[in-house]
Amino acid sequence: MKILVIDDDERMRRLIEKTLTADGYQVLLAADGEAGMRHFRKEKPEIVITDIIMPRQEGLGTIMLMRRERPEAKVIAVSGGGRVGNFDVLDAATNLGADDVISKPFRPEELLSRVHRVAAAPESAAGAAHPNWRDAGRGLRWVGGMSRSREPSE
């Protein structure tokens, strides 16, 4: 199985690569969303692990592009940022169709557990069962709002 890892932190990319290759996965690496999308289009990985906060093209925009082009691909979003103001980036990634999310730092065993679970799932979060994605004729489009589950109370 082919997994694309998109992260601007080279040490994190190499750590994830080492963990996944030791478990038998073929791993592709990219330092930002633009390079990641080139690999995504050319190599057609089954799973993508993407950081959220990156230069050039960040992870949320990358997830949206991937969902438009290949909604069957499975996505795991990772971030060490957590919140930007009142905006929870991993919650946003889930709402945009990430199949799973993981906060940095994480243990290699935790990453592998999530990869195994996502790989075994019958369809991605952007599949027909996902309530916020609708067929727009030329591909899927997002029609829901952001989750209210983590909004601050007044």
PyMOL CGO cylinders between C-alpha atoms (Angstrom):
from pymol import cmd
from pymol.cgo import CYLINDER

trace = [
    CYLINDER, 0.00, 0.00, 0.00, 1.27, 3.47, -0.95, 0.3, 1, 1, 1, 1, 1, 1,
    CYLINDER, 1.27, 3.47, -0.95, 1.21, 6.28, 1.62, 0.3, 1, 1, 1, 1, 1, 1,
    CYLINDER, 1.21, 6.28, 1.62, 2.01, 9.92, 0.90, 0.3, 1, 1, 1, 1, 1, 1,
    CYLINDER, 2.01, 9.92, 0.90, 3.44, 11.92, 3.82, 0.3, 1, 1, 1, 1, 1, 1,
    CYLINDER, 3.44, 11.92, 3.82, 3.20, 15.72, 3.55, 0.3, 1, 1, 1, 1, 1, 1,
    CYLINDER, 3.20, 15.72, 3.55, 4.98, 17.71, 6.26, 0.3, 1, 1, 1, 1, 1, 1,
    CYLINDER, 4.98, 17.71, 6.26, 7.28, 20.74, 6.16, 0.3, 1, 1, 1, 1, 1, 1,
    CYLINDER, 7.28, 20.74, 6.16, 9.35, 19.38, 9.08, 0.3, 1, 1, 1, 1, 1, 1,
    CYLINDER, 9.35, 19.38, 9.08, 12.00, 17.10, 7.54, 0.3, 1, 1, 1, 1, 1, 1,
    CYLINDER, 12.00, 17.10, 7.54, 12.65, 15.25, 10.80, 0.3, 1, 1, 1, 1, 1, 1,
    CYLINDER, 12.65, 15.25, 10.80, 8.93, 14.49, 11.16, 0.3, 1, 1, 1, 1, 1, 1,
    CYLINDER, 8.93, 14.49, 11.16, 8.74, 13.28, 7.54, 0.3, 1, 1, 1, 1, 1, 1,
    CYLINDER, 8.74, 13.28, 7.54, 11.71, 10.96, 8.11, 0.3, 1, 1, 1, 1, 1, 1,
    CYLINDER, 11.71, 10.96, 8.11, 10.31, 9.64, 11.41, 0.3, 1, 1, 1, 1, 1, 1,
    CYLINDER, 10.31, 9.64, 11.41, 6.96, 8.85, 9.78, 0.3, 1, 1, 1, 1, 1, 1,
    CYLINDER, 6.96, 8.85, 9.78, 8.73, 7.32, 6.77, 0.3, 1, 1, 1, 1, 1, 1,
    CYLINDER, 8.73, 7.32, 6.77, 10.85, 5.08, 9.00, 0.3, 1, 1, 1, 1, 1, 1,
    CYLINDER, 10.85, 5.08, 9.00, 7.80, 3.96, 11.01, 0.3, 1, 1, 1, 1, 1, 1,
    CYLINDER, 7.80, 3.96, 11.01, 5.72, 3.17, 7.92, 0.3, 1, 1, 1, 1, 1, 1,
    CYLINDER, 5.72, 3.17, 7.92, 8.44, 1.45, 5.86, 0.3, 1, 1, 1, 1, 1, 1,
    CYLINDER, 8.44, 1.45, 5.86, 9.29, -0.77, 8.86, 0.3, 1, 1, 1, 1, 1, 1,
    CYLINDER, 9.29, -0.77, 8.86, 5.64, -1.87, 8.75, 0.3, 1, 1, 1, 1, 1, 1,
    CYLINDER, 5.64, -1.87, 8.75, 5.83, -2.69, 5.03, 0.3, 1, 1, 1, 1, 1, 1,
    CYLINDER, 5.83, -2.69, 5.03, 4.30, 0.41, 3.46, 0.3, 1, 1, 1, 1, 1, 1,
    CYLINDER, 4.30, 0.41, 3.46, 5.66, 2.18, 0.38, 0.3, 1, 1, 1, 1, 1, 1,
    CYLINDER, 5.66, 2.18, 0.38, 6.17, 5.83, 1.37, 0.3, 1, 1, 1, 1, 1, 1,
    CYLINDER, 6.17, 5.83, 1.37, 6.25, 9.01, -0.73, 0.3, 1, 1, 1, 1, 1, 1,
    CYLINDER, 6.25, 9.01, -0.73, 7.43, 12.29, 0.83, 0.3, 1, 1, 1, 1, 1, 1,
    CYLINDER, 7.43, 12.29, 0.83, 6.54, 15.93, 0.19, 0.3, 1, 1, 1, 1, 1, 1,
    CYLINDER, 6.54, 15.93, 0.19, 7.50, 19.12, 2.07, 0.3, 1, 1, 1, 1, 1, 1,
    CYLINDER, 7.50, 19.12, 2.07, 4.30, 21.08, 1.34, 0.3, 1, 1, 1, 1, 1, 1,
    CYLINDER, 4.30, 21.08, 1.34, 0.84, 20.80, -0.16, 0.3, 1, 1, 1, 1, 1, 1,
    CYLINDER, 0.84, 20.80, -0.16, 1.94, 21.77, -3.67, 0.3, 1, 1, 1, 1, 1, 1,
    CYLINDER, 1.94, 21.77, -3.67, 4.56, 19.02, -3.86, 0.3, 1, 1, 1, 1, 1, 1,
    CYLINDER, 4.56, 19.02, -3.86, 2.11, 16.69, -2.14, 0.3, 1, 1, 1, 1, 1, 1,
    CYLINDER, 2.11, 16.69, -2.14, -0.55, 17.29, -4.78, 0.3, 1, 1, 1, 1, 1, 1,
    CYLINDER, -0.55, 17.29, -4.78, 1.95, 16.50, -7.55, 0.3, 1, 1, 1, 1, 1, 1,
    CYLINDER, 1.95, 16.50, -7.55, 2.69, 13.12, -5.89, 0.3, 1, 1, 1, 1, 1, 1,
    CYLINDER, 2.69, 13.12, -5.89, -1.03, 12.60, -5.21, 0.3, 1, 1, 1, 1, 1, 1,
    CYLINDER, -1.03, 12.60, -5.21, -1.92, 13.07, -8.88, 0.3, 1, 1, 1, 1, 1, 1,
    CYLINDER, -1.92, 13.07, -8.88, 0.99, 11.07, -10.29, 0.3, 1, 1, 1, 1, 1, 1,
    CYLINDER, 0.99, 11.07, -10.29, 1.43, 8.23, -7.78, 0.3, 1, 1, 1, 1, 1, 1,
    CYLINDER, 1.43, 8.23, -7.78, -2.19, 7.82, -6.59, 0.3, 1, 1, 1, 1, 1, 1,
    CYLINDER, -2.19, 7.82, -6.59, -1.48, 6.82, -2.97, 0.3, 1, 1, 1, 1, 1, 1,
    CYLINDER, -1.48, 6.82, -2.97, -4.23, 5.04, -1.06, 0.3, 1, 1, 1, 1, 1, 1,
    CYLINDER, -4.23, 5.04, -1.06, -3.53, 6.99, 2.14, 0.3, 1, 1, 1, 1, 1, 1,
    CYLINDER, -3.53, 6.99, 2.14, -2.25, 10.52, 2.70, 0.3, 1, 1, 1, 1, 1, 1,
    CYLINDER, -2.25, 10.52, 2.70, -0.84, 11.76, 6.01, 0.3, 1, 1, 1, 1, 1, 1,
    CYLINDER, -0.84, 11.76, 6.01, -0.71, 15.55, 5.93, 0.3, 1, 1, 1, 1, 1, 1,
    CYLINDER, -0.71, 15.55, 5.93, 0.37, 18.22, 8.33, 0.3, 1, 1, 1, 1, 1, 1,
    CYLINDER, 0.37, 18.22, 8.33, -2.00, 21.18, 8.54, 0.3, 1, 1, 1, 1, 1, 1,
    CYLINDER, -2.00, 21.18, 8.54, 0.17, 24.24, 9.11, 0.3, 1, 1, 1, 1, 1, 1,
    CYLINDER, 0.17, 24.24, 9.11, 2.78, 24.45, 6.33, 0.3, 1, 1, 1, 1, 1, 1,
    CYLINDER, 2.78, 24.45, 6.33, 4.21, 27.12, 4.01, 0.3, 1, 1, 1, 1, 1, 1,
    CYLINDER, 4.21, 27.12, 4.01, 3.19, 27.49, 0.34, 0.3, 1, 1, 1, 1, 1, 1,
    CYLINDER, 3.19, 27.49, 0.34, 0.07, 25.33, 0.51, 0.3, 1, 1, 1, 1, 1, 1,
    CYLINDER, 0.07, 25.33, 0.51, -1.31, 24.36, 3.90, 0.3, 1, 1, 1, 1, 1, 1,
    CYLINDER, -1.31, 24.36, 3.90, -3.02, 21.12, 4.80, 0.3, 1, 1, 1, 1, 1, 1,
    CYLINDER, -3.02, 21.12, 4.80, -6.67, 22.18, 4.91, 0.3, 1, 1, 1, 1, 1, 1,
    CYLINDER, -6.67, 22.18, 4.91, -6.55, 23.44, 1.31, 0.3, 1, 1, 1, 1, 1, 1,
    CYLINDER, -6.55, 23.44, 1.31, -4.68, 20.29, 0.33, 0.3, 1, 1, 1, 1, 1, 1,
    CYLINDER, -4.68, 20.29, 0.33, -7.37, 18.08, 1.89, 0.3, 1, 1, 1, 1, 1, 1,
    CYLINDER, -7.37, 18.08, 1.89, -10.06, 20.00, -0.02, 0.3, 1, 1, 1, 1, 1, 1,
    CYLINDER, -10.06, 20.00, -0.02, -8.22, 19.53, -3.33, 0.3, 1, 1, 1, 1, 1, 1,
    CYLINDER, -8.22, 19.53, -3.33, -7.71, 15.81, -2.67, 0.3, 1, 1, 1, 1, 1, 1,
    CYLINDER, -7.71, 15.81, -2.67, -11.38, 15.34, -1.84, 0.3, 1, 1, 1, 1, 1, 1,
    CYLINDER, -11.38, 15.34, -1.84, -12.38, 17.06, -5.08, 0.3, 1, 1, 1, 1, 1, 1,
    CYLINDER, -12.38, 17.06, -5.08, -10.01, 14.97, -7.21, 0.3, 1, 1, 1, 1, 1, 1,
    CYLINDER, -10.01, 14.97, -7.21, -10.05, 11.56, -5.52, 0.3, 1, 1, 1, 1, 1, 1,
    CYLINDER, -10.05, 11.56, -5.52, -12.63, 11.30, -2.73, 0.3, 1, 1, 1, 1, 1, 1,
    CYLINDER, -12.63, 11.30, -2.73, -11.82, 7.60, -2.27, 0.3, 1, 1, 1, 1, 1, 1,
    CYLINDER, -11.82, 7.60, -2.27, -8.29, 8.38, -1.00, 0.3, 1, 1, 1, 1, 1, 1,
    CYLINDER, -8.29, 8.38, -1.00, -8.00, 8.17, 2.77, 0.3, 1, 1, 1, 1, 1, 1,
    CYLINDER, -8.00, 8.17, 2.77, -6.55, 11.09, 4.71, 0.3, 1, 1, 1, 1, 1, 1,
    CYLINDER, -6.55, 11.09, 4.71, -5.00, 11.39, 8.16, 0.3, 1, 1, 1, 1, 1, 1,
    CYLINDER, -5.00, 11.39, 8.16, -4.39, 14.98, 9.28, 0.3, 1, 1, 1, 1, 1, 1,
    CYLINDER, -4.39, 14.98, 9.28, -1.65, 15.76, 11.80, 0.3, 1, 1, 1, 1, 1, 1,
    CYLINDER, -1.65, 15.76, 11.80, -0.86, 19.00, 13.58, 0.3, 1, 1, 1, 1, 1, 1,
    CYLINDER, -0.86, 19.00, 13.58, 1.06, 20.30, 16.53, 0.3, 1, 1, 1, 1, 1, 1,
    CYLINDER, 1.06, 20.30, 16.53, -0.70, 23.66, 16.30, 0.3, 1, 1, 1, 1, 1, 1,
    CYLINDER, -0.70, 23.66, 16.30, -4.01, 22.60, 17.82, 0.3, 1, 1, 1, 1, 1, 1,
    CYLINDER, -4.01, 22.60, 17.82, -5.82, 25.94, 17.77, 0.3, 1, 1, 1, 1, 1, 1,
    CYLINDER, -5.82, 25.94, 17.77, -5.29, 29.14, 15.86, 0.3, 1, 1, 1, 1, 1, 1,
    CYLINDER, -5.29, 29.14, 15.86, -7.28, 31.65, 17.88, 0.3, 1, 1, 1, 1, 1, 1,
    CYLINDER, -7.28, 31.65, 17.88, -10.71, 30.04, 18.29, 0.3, 1, 1, 1, 1, 1, 1,
    CYLINDER, -10.71, 30.04, 18.29, -10.12, 27.80, 15.27, 0.3, 1, 1, 1, 1, 1, 1,
    CYLINDER, -10.12, 27.80, 15.27, -9.25, 24.14, 15.95, 0.3, 1, 1, 1, 1, 1, 1,
    CYLINDER, -9.25, 24.14, 15.95, -7.30, 22.96, 12.92, 0.3, 1, 1, 1, 1, 1, 1,
    CYLINDER, -7.30, 22.96, 12.92, -7.81, 19.22, 13.50, 0.3, 1, 1, 1, 1, 1, 1,
    CYLINDER, -7.81, 19.22, 13.50, -11.55, 19.73, 13.97, 0.3, 1, 1, 1, 1, 1, 1,
    CYLINDER, -11.55, 19.73, 13.97, -11.56, 21.66, 10.69, 0.3, 1, 1, 1, 1, 1, 1,
    CYLINDER, -11.56, 21.66, 10.69, -9.64, 18.83, 9.00, 0.3, 1, 1, 1, 1, 1, 1,
    CYLINDER, -9.64, 18.83, 9.00, -12.26, 16.33, 10.16, 0.3, 1, 1, 1, 1, 1, 1,
    CYLINDER, -12.26, 16.33, 10.16, -15.02, 18.58, 8.85, 0.3, 1, 1, 1, 1, 1, 1,
    CYLINDER, -15.02, 18.58, 8.85, -13.27, 18.82, 5.49, 0.3, 1, 1, 1, 1, 1, 1,
    CYLINDER, -13.27, 18.82, 5.49, -13.17, 15.03, 5.16, 0.3, 1, 1, 1, 1, 1, 1,
    CYLINDER, -13.17, 15.03, 5.16, -10.08, 13.75, 6.99, 0.3, 1, 1, 1, 1, 1, 1,
    CYLINDER, -10.08, 13.75, 6.99, -10.64, 10.12, 7.95, 0.3, 1, 1, 1, 1, 1, 1,
    CYLINDER, -10.64, 10.12, 7.95, -8.67, 10.54, 11.16, 0.3, 1, 1, 1, 1, 1, 1,
    CYLINDER, -8.67, 10.54, 11.16, -6.60, 13.16, 12.96, 0.3, 1, 1, 1, 1, 1, 1,
    CYLINDER, -6.60, 13.16, 12.96, -3.62, 12.93, 15.26, 0.3, 1, 1, 1, 1, 1, 1,
    CYLINDER, -3.62, 12.93, 15.26, -1.94, 15.58, 17.41, 0.3, 1, 1, 1, 1, 1, 1,
    CYLINDER, -1.94, 15.58, 17.41, 1.82, 16.03, 17.44, 0.3, 1, 1, 1, 1, 1, 1,
    CYLINDER, 1.82, 16.03, 17.44, 3.79, 14.78, 19.19, 0.3, 1, 1, 1, 1, 1, 1,
    CYLINDER, 3.79, 14.78, 19.19, 2.66, 11.17, 18.82, 0.3, 1, 1, 1, 1, 1, 1,
    CYLINDER, 2.66, 11.17, 18.82, 4.21, 7.77, 19.37, 0.3, 1, 1, 1, 1, 1, 1,
    CYLINDER, 4.21, 7.77, 19.37, 5.03, 5.60, 16.33, 0.3, 1, 1, 1, 1, 1, 1,
    CYLINDER, 5.03, 5.60, 16.33, 2.63, 2.93, 17.64, 0.3, 1, 1, 1, 1, 1, 1,
    CYLINDER, 2.63, 2.93, 17.64, -0.20, 5.47, 17.75, 0.3, 1, 1, 1, 1, 1, 1,
    CYLINDER, -0.20, 5.47, 17.75, 0.45, 6.48, 14.14, 0.3, 1, 1, 1, 1, 1, 1,
    CYLINDER, 0.45, 6.48, 14.14, 0.52, 2.85, 12.99, 0.3, 1, 1, 1, 1, 1, 1,
    CYLINDER, 0.52, 2.85, 12.99, -2.72, 2.11, 14.82, 0.3, 1, 1, 1, 1, 1, 1,
    CYLINDER, -2.72, 2.11, 14.82, -4.44, 4.98, 13.01, 0.3, 1, 1, 1, 1, 1, 1,
    CYLINDER, -4.44, 4.98, 13.01, -2.98, 3.98, 9.64, 0.3, 1, 1, 1, 1, 1, 1,
    CYLINDER, -2.98, 3.98, 9.64, -4.15, 0.37, 10.12, 0.3, 1, 1, 1, 1, 1, 1,
    CYLINDER, -4.15, 0.37, 10.12, -7.65, 1.52, 11.11, 0.3, 1, 1, 1, 1, 1, 1,
    CYLINDER, -7.65, 1.52, 11.11, -7.97, 3.90, 8.16, 0.3, 1, 1, 1, 1, 1, 1,
    CYLINDER, -7.97, 3.90, 8.16, -6.59, 1.31, 5.73, 0.3, 1, 1, 1, 1, 1, 1,
    CYLINDER, -6.59, 1.31, 5.73, -9.14, -1.25, 6.93, 0.3, 1, 1, 1, 1, 1, 1,
    CYLINDER, -9.14, -1.25, 6.93, -12.12, 1.12, 6.61, 0.3, 1, 1, 1, 1, 1, 1,
    CYLINDER, -12.12, 1.12, 6.61, -14.42, 0.30, 3.68, 0.3, 1, 1, 1, 1, 1, 1,
    CYLINDER, -14.42, 0.30, 3.68, -14.57, 3.90, 2.41, 0.3, 1, 1, 1, 1, 1, 1,
    CYLINDER, -14.57, 3.90, 2.41, -13.09, 7.29, 3.11, 0.3, 1, 1, 1, 1, 1, 1,
    CYLINDER, -13.09, 7.29, 3.11, -14.81, 10.04, 5.09, 0.3, 1, 1, 1, 1, 1, 1,
    CYLINDER, -14.81, 10.04, 5.09, -15.60, 11.79, 1.81, 0.3, 1, 1, 1, 1, 1, 1,
    CYLINDER, -15.60, 11.79, 1.81, -17.49, 8.76, 0.54, 0.3, 1, 1, 1, 1, 1, 1,
    CYLINDER, -17.49, 8.76, 0.54, -21.23, 8.80, 0.02, 0.3, 1, 1, 1, 1, 1, 1,
    CYLINDER, -21.23, 8.80, 0.02, -21.88, 8.27, 3.72, 0.3, 1, 1, 1, 1, 1, 1,
    CYLINDER, -21.88, 8.27, 3.72, -20.23, 11.54, 4.78, 0.3, 1, 1, 1, 1, 1, 1,
    CYLINDER, -20.23, 11.54, 4.78, -23.07, 14.01, 5.47, 0.3, 1, 1, 1, 1, 1, 1,
    CYLINDER, -23.07, 14.01, 5.47, -21.34, 17.23, 4.39, 0.3, 1, 1, 1, 1, 1, 1,
    CYLINDER, -21.34, 17.23, 4.39, -20.15, 16.18, 0.92, 0.3, 1, 1, 1, 1, 1, 1,
    CYLINDER, -20.15, 16.18, 0.92, -22.47, 16.39, -2.08, 0.3, 1, 1, 1, 1, 1, 1,
    CYLINDER, -22.47, 16.39, -2.08, -21.98, 15.42, -5.71, 0.3, 1, 1, 1, 1, 1, 1,
    CYLINDER, -21.98, 15.42, -5.71, -21.72, 18.65, -7.68, 0.3, 1, 1, 1, 1, 1, 1,
    CYLINDER, -21.72, 18.65, -7.68, -21.52, 17.03, -11.12, 0.3, 1, 1, 1, 1, 1, 1,
    CYLINDER, -21.52, 17.03, -11.12, -17.79, 17.70, -11.52, 0.3, 1, 1, 1, 1, 1, 1,
    CYLINDER, -17.79, 17.70, -11.52, -16.83, 16.07, -8.25, 0.3, 1, 1, 1, 1, 1, 1,
    CYLINDER, -16.83, 16.07, -8.25, -17.69, 16.43, -4.60, 0.3, 1, 1, 1, 1, 1, 1,
    CYLINDER, -17.69, 16.43, -4.60, -18.16, 19.78, -2.88, 0.3, 1, 1, 1, 1, 1, 1,
    CYLINDER, -18.16, 19.78, -2.88, -18.42, 20.72, 0.79, 0.3, 1, 1, 1, 1, 1, 1,
    CYLINDER, -18.42, 20.72, 0.79, -21.89, 21.91, 1.81, 0.3, 1, 1, 1, 1, 1, 1,
    CYLINDER, -21.89, 21.91, 1.81, -21.75, 21.83, 5.61, 0.3, 1, 1, 1, 1, 1, 1,
    CYLINDER, -21.75, 21.83, 5.61, -20.48, 24.37, 8.07, 0.3, 1, 1, 1, 1, 1, 1,
    CYLINDER, -20.48, 24.37, 8.07, -17.74, 23.93, 10.60, 0.3, 1, 1, 1, 1, 1, 1,
    CYLINDER, -17.74, 23.93, 10.60, -18.46, 21.70, 13.56, 0.3, 1, 1, 1, 1, 1, 1,
    CYLINDER, -18.46, 21.70, 13.56, -19.92, 23.46, 16.57, 0.3, 1, 1, 1, 1, 1, 1,
    CYLINDER, -19.92, 23.46, 16.57, -18.61, 20.83, 18.97, 0.3, 1, 1, 1, 1, 1, 1,
    CYLINDER, -18.61, 20.83, 18.97, -15.55, 22.85, 19.97, 0.3, 1, 1, 1, 1, 1, 1,
    CYLINDER, -15.55, 22.85, 19.97, -16.78, 26.43, 19.82, 0.3, 1, 1, 1, 1, 1, 1,
    CYLINDER, -16.78, 26.43, 19.82, -16.17, 28.38, 23.02, 0.3, 1, 1, 1, 1, 1, 1,
    CYLINDER, -16.17, 28.38, 23.02, -19.22, 28.97, 25.14, 0.3, 1, 1, 1, 1, 1, 1,
    CYLINDER, -19.22, 28.97, 25.14, -20.26, 32.55, 25.84, 0.3, 1, 1, 1, 1, 1, 1,
]
cmd.load_cgo(trace, "trace")
